[in-house]
Amino acid sequence: MSTKSENHQTVPLSVLLKRELANEKIERPELIHGQASQSKKGEDFTLVKTECQRIVGDGVSTYSVFGLFDGHNGSAAAIYSKENLLNNVLAAIPSDLNRDEWVAALPRAFVAGFVKTDKEFQERAKTSGTTVTFVIIEGWVISVASVGDSRCIVEPAEGGVYYLSADHRLEINEEERQRITSSGGEVGRLNTGGGAEIGPLRCWPGGLCLSRSIGDLDVGEFIVPVPYVKQIKLSSAGGRIIISSDGVWDALSAEEALDCCRGMPPDAAAAQIVKDAVGHKGLRDDTTCIVIDILPQEKPQAPLSQPKRHGKGVLFKSMFKKKSSESSSNVEKEYIEPDEVEELFEEGSASLSERLDTKYPLCNMFKLFMCAVCQVEIKPGEGISIHTGSSNPGKVRPWDGPFLCSSCQEKKEAMEGQRPSGMPASLKGAVEWLDELKHKYASEVTLSGPIPFYFTELTLIQNTLMLYYYIGELDETSD
């Protein structure tokens, strides 16, 4: 990295956004979008909402939302996510934040919204699942949250290709394979008998080839809905975003997708990308594409011209991403002369505790007694801190927020491999849960035949827990 003059001062995100807000009429970009699709199974769905408005002080700020939902084992999860995810994300953000606070709050709100959507859909006992690539554009800032393999890329006007989503296919994501196996899951190919294995790597039980999705109740808690999140800021020259399902990316590379539609407006570009993808491999899967051009308003609404290509070597100037010790000394220098694309945030951990931690605007602390995921009110003393059971007791305390309600705590523990799916966290809830299991297996108990051993064991465990529960109640009343 070249040496910069020490006379320059750092420019944090809040200052950049406030300057942009002050020059709203000049700097606010124009968004033009188009989409195309060829259907094979009817399980791809899209969400497009432009010019969404929110009140900021005495004025109004606008943003746009784009989502792609590639369902599997049915369309129910994709449809439910399309209809509910945006509201769940917005519900996790206080309504009175200013613009820079709102943008900074999005990564955490994405996590809460995705997990809430997954939790509520699974409560409907439907077994379908869906990938999600969810994009919110506010000014020149692009925020992307993704689970699955429906990728999102951007080509800034200055050139280069940047990946804004992660690919959660087990075949290519070693970190996700390690996460699943360390949590007790198994990763392997389909065994056809005789030792022969075919097809892509899958998670067992269930056999899903993705490690993250929304839904998929029947494949266990190793498949989590916690999204990879990336947030960048384009220069005022703009750029082109492509969001596509795997039907496109299985046939075309990012460069091929961009090159095949260069010089075309977004609607024609999306159609050309789908046409080329289907032409390469045939219509084997639903194939969907959304193209968004972000353009300066003062320029004519025309497709991006042939950019000056810098190749894959163009690097982000990282502003808020976690840095290693050897790069931390360069943080101030990187504020000085940002490259064409500024990286504001990136996080892909599957740990709900890490993603919901208090690295969040302090003005949100008034929601201390709200569940950080489902936003239900929690009475003082009833919330469960996300730090409960932390491996770093010296840094965090179990009475520090954010807090979860009991059902979201159960979801968190199941996702982290701490308890079987559906097993409750509370003692009273455990008694009720065991009773449900007994009813589930009651049909296998006959008067003439032997009582299954697991039915007897469930009864014994349930009676023991009930004893502890009532002893605890007696202790509380005696106080």
Secondary structure, 3 states (H helix, E strand, C coil): CCCCCCCCCCCCHHHHHHHHHHCHHHHCEEEEEEEEEECCCCCEEEEEEEEEEEEECCEEEEEEEEEEEEEECCCHHHHHHHHHHHHHHHHCCCCCCCHHHHHHHHHHHHHHHHHHHHHHHHCCCCCCEEEEEEEEEECCEEEEEEECCCCEEEEECCCCCEECCCCCECCCCHHHHHHHHHCCCEEEEEEEECCEEEEEEEEECCCECECECEECHHHCCCCECCCEEEEEEECCCCEEEEEECHHHHCCCCHHHHHHHCCCCCHHHHHHHHHHHHHHHHCCCCCEEEEEEEEEECCCCCCCCCCCCCCHHHCCCEECCCCCCHHHHCCHHHHHHCCCCEEEEEEECCCCHHHHCCCCCCHHHHHHCCECCCCCCECCCCCCEECCCCCCCCCCCCCCCCCEECHHHHHHHHHHCCCCCCCCCCCHHHHHHHHHHHHHHHHHHCCCCCCCCHHHHHHHHHHHHHHHHHHHHHHHHHHC
